[in-house]
Amino acid sequence: MLRRIIAHIRKELLLLVRDRAGLALLYVMPIVLVSIMAVVQDAPFRDFADKQVKVLFRDLDGGVVGEKVRAGMDIAGSCTITDAGTLSEEGIKEEVRKGHHQVAVIVPAGASKVLLDRSAHAMDGLFGPDHRG
């Protein structure tokens, strides 16, 4: 039984070695496929990287959450951030509606306190109230 398997493997290897065009296609086709797919997929990412999103930003919290959201948008690099100053929520919505800005981000007042309270509550639930040491 083992001799028959070895004979079949030997026969297939001889056929493969004699068929140089088939052997070349076996290695060239995947390389061509990968190259074409890389070129095709590169164009949409390049187009997206050139676009900037106009963001109107208003931080009513003045805490850690507002700072981190603003810092995250700055690091992303695809946003042009404009500070909303003293614009009301309706004024901000109107700016977006008119098309002056594509997105508005409003960090509500007390967001940092709510986040800290909820994270402390979650930690108390996991480790008990004595974990604060």
N, C-alpha and C positions, 0 to 999 in steps of 0.2 A: 504494500500500500504506500509506504513512504517513498519507494523508488518511483512509483507512478507520479506522485506529487512533485518530486524533484525533477523528473523528466519534463513535466508540464511547465514548471518554472523555468527550466533551462531553455525549452523551446520558445517560450514567450520572450525571454531576454534576448535570444538570438534574433527573433523577428524585430524586436524593438531596436537593437543595435544596427541591423541592416537597413531599417527605415529611418534614414537620417532626417528627412523632411518631417516625418511624424514626430520624431524626437525633438526637433527644433520647435515645432508648433506646441509641443507639450510644455516647453519652458517660455517661449516667446509670447503666447497668447495671454497668460496671466499678467505678464509685465505690461503689455499693451493695454489690457483692461484696467489695471490700476492707474496707469498714466492718464488714460482718457477720463476716468472717473474723477481723478484729482483736478484736472483742468476744468471739467464741467461743474464741479461743486465749488470751485474757488470763486467763480464770478458772482454768485449771489451774496457770499460773505463779504466780498470786497465792496459791492454796492451798498450793503447795509452798514459797513464800517464808516462810510463817508457821510452818512446822514446824522444830523444832530436833532435831538428832540428838545423843543422849547418847553421848559418847565417853569411854572410860576409857583414859588415856594413861600409858605407862610407858617411860621413856628409860633403858635399861641402858647406852647408849653414852656419854652425857655429852659428845658432840662436836658437830660442825657439823651432821651429818645429823639428829640428834634436835632440835636447835634449829630447823632449817629446816622440818622436818615440823610441829613445834608452831606455828611462826610462820605457816605456810601454812594450818593449820586455824583459827587465830585470825583471819586475814584473811578466810577464806571466810565467816565470820559465821553459818553455818548449823549450827555445832557448839557444844554445851555441853560443854566439856572438863573432866574431873575427873582430877586426878593420882592414879595408882594407889598412890603412896607405896612401901611395901615389900611389897606383895602379890606372891605368887609367881605364876608363869604359870598354875598350876592355879586359884589363887584368882581371878585375872582371868577365866579361862574360866568359872568358876562364877558370877561376877557377871553375865556376859553371858547365861549359860544361865538364870539366875533372872529376867532381864528388867530388872534394875536399870540396865543400860546396853545400848544397841543395838549398839555397836561397841567393840572394843578395839584399840588400836594399841600394839604393843610394838616399840621400836627395839632390835635386838639389840646386845650388846656388841661393840665393834670395827667397827661399820658404817662409821664415818667413816674409819678406817684402810684398810679394804678399798676404799672408794670412791676415796680418794686414790691408793692403789697402782694400782688398775685404770685410773684416768684418766691417771696418769703412764705406765703401760705403753702405753696407747693413743696418747698423745702421742709416746712414743718410736717406736712403730710408724709413725706418720705422718711425723714430722719427723726421726727419728734421735735417738740419745742426746745429741747435741751441741746440741740446741735450747735447753737450759736456760740457756745463756749465762752 
